[in-house]
Amino acid sequence: MKKESVMVLSLLLACMLTGCSSNQGEVSGSNRGAVSSQDSQEDGTQDPESATAVFDFETKTVRLNSGYDMPVAGLGTYALSDEECFNSVTALLKSGGRLIDTASIYGNEESVGRAVRESDVPREEIFVTTKLYPNQFTDPEVAIDEALEKLDIAYIDLMLLHHPGANDVQAYQAMEQAVQDGKLRSIGLSNWYIEELEDFLPQITIQPAVVQNEIHPYYQEKEVIPYIQNLGIAVNGYSPFGGRGHTKELFEDKVISQIAAAHGVTSAQVVLRWNLQRGVIVIPGSGNPEHIRENQDIFGFELTEEEMEQIEALDRGEKHEWY
């Protein structure tokens, strides 16, 4: 065998043993939850056998198993209505944020849609998530069309079932059809945990792209997050600051405030960065433009392994939402 052939075979063998993908979004150090492969199938979707999708900290996005990129930090619009919602979404887009989370039950899809349409940001750069509430599961096709009409932004980037309920499989199957029809780009679930997922997933065809659950330092879902990520599903955390009535306590926590001081950032930024380094997409809610800008400024520092462990030790298993 010629010397050149031997070298080629050696290189091929090395690639097979170590992997030759670029992993450009992979980050080192304490970004443990965000590190994985980005192997894709011929249709452009992520191979369900692959592990967690990689957070690309340069583009501030993650590639979903649906083949679309989702921003990893955005704005939650729960409790924001009318002009306050419009102004908050506008502030997010002006600050560089591109992820907006709404829901039918929030009653603000029209305000979100108006802010998107009236912004100078191209529609394709904006990622809008909305949700169907269980009282819509009996007629999901109508509910999907109503969401499209209220938002009026041509298509919905991600639609979730808000939480388990009667006819949830039927509702999800309607979302699957809406994907085929081009109305929805990605679909997923909210407030589904391991037991619910084990029962639900065998009954559907399209793997959820995202599962959105309550996640904060006092409720860390240490078993749930890796379970979901190992299925090739991205994790989105809501109430990252502990939910209403608990934010002050969390921000004044000695561990978090000391880490914030060490980095010259706020407690809010520490909590959001901690989520990102676990591979958790964040959607903090706020009606304050300055806080909205602050909540997007979380890519210029990195928590150490020791700091990550200190925050992990704060877990109380303390869930603050009823579902």
N, C-alpha and C positions, 0 to 999 in steps of 0.2 A: 504493500500500500504506500502511495506517495506521501511525502511529509506533509503537503498542504491538506490532503484528505484527513490525515490523522488530527491536524489542528482543528479542522472544521468539526469533526466528530467530537473532539474534546470540548469545544465550546458548546455544542448542542447538548452534551451530557451535563455540563455545568448549569445551563439554563434550566434543564429539566429538574435538577436537584435543588436549585436555589430560587428559581422564578426570575423571569426577565421583564416583568411589567414595570412601567416607569413609576407608578404610585406617586405622581407629582403632588397629590393632595395630602400625602402622609406626613405627619408631623411627629417629631421625636419627643423624648422626655415624658412628661406627665399627660400627654394627650392619648391616653390608653384606649378609651372607648371609641376614639375616632379612627383608629388605625386598622386597615384591612385591605383586601384586594378589591379591584374594580373590574373583574372579569365580566365580559358581556357576551350575550348570546347573539346569534345572527340577526335577530330582529331588533337589537339595540337595547333590550332590557337586561337587567342584571341577572346573572345566573343565580337561581334560588339556592343553589348548593354553596355559593360563596358566603363569606362571613360579612361582618359589618361594612357598610359603605364608608368610604373615606371622606372626612371633612377636609375640604380644600380651603385652607385659611387665607390663601391669596385671593381667591374669587369669592370667599365667604359663602360657599354653597356646598351642597352634598348631592351626589347623583343618586336618585331614587331607583328602585327596581323597575319602575315604569319607564325609565330612560330619560326622565326630565330632571333638571337641576333645581333644587329647592334652597333658598337662602337659609342659613343656619341661625339667623337672629332677625327678629321682626317686632311686630306690635300686636298685642292682644286687645280686642275692642270690647270685651265684656263690660257692661255698665256704661259704655259710651253711647250717646244717642245724638241724633240730629247734628247740629252745628259743631258740637264738641267732638263727635266722631269724625266729621269731615275735616275739622282743623287738625286733629291728632294724626289722621292718615296723611294729610298734606305735610305736616311737620316731619313725619317719618320719611316720606319720599324726598323731601328737601335735604334731610340729613344723610341720605345715601341708603337708608333702609329700603328693602324691597319685598319683605314678607308681611302680609296682613292677614290676621286671623279673625273671622267673624262666624256667625251662626244664625240660623233662622230664628232661634229663640231669643237672640239678642235684640232683634227688631231694628238693626241698623245696616242691613245689607244695601239699602238704597244710598245711604250716606257714604259707605265705603266705595260703592260703584261710582258715585259722582266725583269723589276725590281722585279716583284712578283716572277717570275720563278727562278731568280738568287739569291734570298734572302735565308737566312737560316731559315726563318719563315715558318712553315707548312701552306700549302694553306688554310686549314680549319680555320686558325686563322685570315685570312685576308679577309676584306670585300671591294669589288670593286663595285662602282656605275658607270654606264654609261647611256647615254641618246640618244634617237632618235630625230633628228631634223625634223621639219615639212616637209622639202623637201624629207624625207624618208617615209612619211606616206602613200603614194600611193602604195608602195611595201614593207610593213613592214617585211614580212617574210624573204625577202632577206637581209634587213638591220640588222635584228637580227642575222642572220647567219654571216654576215660580221663582226659585232662586236665581236662575239665569235671567229672568225678566227683571227682577229687582236689582240685581247687580249691573246688568246691561253692559257687560265687558267682553262680549263675544263667546267666551268659554270660561270654565272654572278650572283653575289649576289643580285643586285638591278638594274633594268632598269627603267628609267623614260621617259615619253614624255617631251621633252625639254620646249615646251610651246604650248598653243592651236593653232590649225591650221586646214585646210581642211583635212577631213578624219581622225581626231584624234581618234574618236571612233573605226573606223576600225583598226587603228594602235594598240590601246589598246587591242582590242580583239585578235589581233595576239600575243601580249605579254601574254595574258591569256592562249592561246594555248601553247606558249613556256614554261610556267610554268608547264602545264600538261606534256609536253614532257621532262621536266628535264633540259631544257637549262637555264632557269632563276629561281631563288629562290623566289624573291620578285619583285613586280612591283609598280609603282607609277607615280606621276605627278610633274612637275615643272612649276612654274609661273601660278598656278591655284588659284583663289581667291573665295570668297563665291558665287558670282553670277555664275561663271564658274562651280564650283562644284555642285551647285544645278541643273544645266542643265545637267551636264555630268554623275554624279553618277547613276541616274536611268537607264542609257543606257548600263551599264556594269555589269559583274557578280562578278568578284573578287574585293573586296574593296581595294583601294590603301593602301599599307603599309606605304608609306611616301609621303608627299607633301613638295617640296623644293621651298622656296621663298626667295626673298631678305629681310633680316632682320638685322638691326643695330640700335644703339641708336637714330639715327635721323629718322628712319623709322621702327617703332616697331610692326606694325600689331596687335594692341591690341585687335581688334575684330576678326581678321582672325585666329590668333593662337588658342584661345580657341575653336572657331568653329570647326577647323580641329581636335584638340585633343579630343573634345567631341564625335567625330565620331569614336574614337579608332584608329586614324591615327597619326603616328609620324610626327613631324615637323622638317625639316632640313633647317637651314638658311645659305644662301650664302652671300658673300660680308659682313661679320660681321664687317669689319673695314670701311664700308661706300663705298667701291669700289674705283677704281683707281682715283686719283685726289682729294679724300676727306679724305684719311687716316690721313694725317698730322694734319688737323683741328680737327679730332675726338680725336686723341691721345693727342693733346695739350689742349683739352677742360678742363677747370678748375675743373669741377666736377669729371671727370674721373681721371685726373692726381692726384688730392688730395686723392681720394680713393686709387689709386695705391700706393701712398707714405705711406698711413696709414697701408697698408698690406705688404709693402716691395716688391711689385711686379711691373710689367710694366702695362702701359695703355692697351696694347694688351691683357694681361692676365685678366685684370678686365673685359673688354668687352666680352671675351669668357666665363668667369665664370658667368657673368650676363645672358648670353644666356642659359647656362646649368641650372641655377636656375629657368629659365622660362620654362624648358622642351624643349629646342631647341637644336638640334644636330648642331655642328659647323664644318665647313670645310674651315678654313682660307687658302688662297693661299700664297705660298712663294717659292722662289728659293734659299733662304738663309738657310743653314743647322742649324745655330744657332737659327734663328727665328723659324724654324720648331720644334726644340727641346723645345724652350720656349713656343710655342703654345700648346704643349702637357702637360706642367707642370702647370695645372690649377685645380688640385684636392687636393692641400694641404692647401687651405684657403677657407673661405666662406664669402660672402658679407652679411652684416646685412640687416634687413628689411628697416632700414633708408637709407642705401646706395642703395638698390634696388629702393626705391622710388625716390631718388635723380636722378638716371639714367633715370627712367621712365619719369621724368619731362623734359628730354631733347628732347622728341619726337617732331618732326616738321612735320611729315607726308611727309618727303622729300625723294622721291624715286629717285634713281640715275641710274637705268637701264631702258632701253626703254620698256621692256616687263614686 
